Amino acid sequence: MDDRTAFAWDELPEIIANYLRAHVSQDFATAMTYLPEDVTVVDNGEVLEGRDETFKVFDKSAHDYEVETTLGSISRPADGVWEVDTHLSGSFPGGEVDLRMIFTLAGDVIQKLDITV
């Protein structure tokens, strides 16, 4: 049984929805305010430790490439885990990619974010 649902902002915990709104608009300074200082972000296999390192990598990407993000389906593969499928198109190598953003919450805090192809 597929537990994926079409994307709807109200299907997500508020902290994830707030993060995604900022991320999609490439406002990474605001997006980082929804992550704890000690967050672990895995971006296509690269481990980013903490909010500052994550901001540097994401902000550089935003300056280097024009990207449009389309949010797809949402699923909850485990308690405290939310998965959002996304489609990116833009001026980066290859021009298009489907990504999976997996948020792991500890209470109402995004403790980990895995971004995978």
C-alpha positions, -999 to 999 in steps of 0.1 A, spaced: 0 0 0 14 34 -10 10 59 19 20 89 -2 -4 118 -4 -4 147 -28 15 178 -15 -6 199 9 10 224 33 -14 214 61 -3 178 60 31 188 74 42 198 109 44 236 111 82 235 115 87 216 83 62 237 64 80 269 75 114 255 65 101 244 31 85 277 23 119 294 29 139 267 11 117 267 -20 121 304 -23 159 300 -18 157 322 13 182 301 32 189 327 59 153 323 69 153 285 63 182 281 87 162 297 116 140 265 115 170 242 121 188 238 154 225 249 157 236 212 158 214 199 129 229 172 106 221 177 70 230 150 44 229 166 10 233 139 -17 259 120 4 277 151 17 274 154 55 269 190 67 273 195 104 254 223 119 233 252 107 263 275 97 279 249 74 245 240 59 238 277 52 271 282 35 266 252 11 230 260 4 236 298 -1 265 292 -24 243 269 -45 216 296 -46 242 321 -59 257 297 -84 224 284 -100 189 294 -107 166 267 -93 129 262 -94 115 237 -69 82 219 -73 69 200 -42 54 166 -49 41 140 -25 43 136 12 47 104 32 55 94 68 77 64 67 81 63 105 71 81 136 88 115 136 99 111 100 84 131 71 94 126 34 87 152 7 94 144 -29 106 174 -49 114 182 -85 141 207 -93 148 224 -126 172 251 -134 207 261 -145 226 234 -126 244 205 -144 217 182 -158 190 208 -155 165 186 -138 164 162 -108 139 145 -85 149 147 -49 136 132 -17 138 154 14 136 133 46 130 153 78 136 136 112 119 154 140 128 153 177 97 168 193 90 199 172 127 203 161 141 192 128 170 171 141 182 158 107 175 165 70 185 139 44 183 151 8 188 122 -17 183 115 -54 
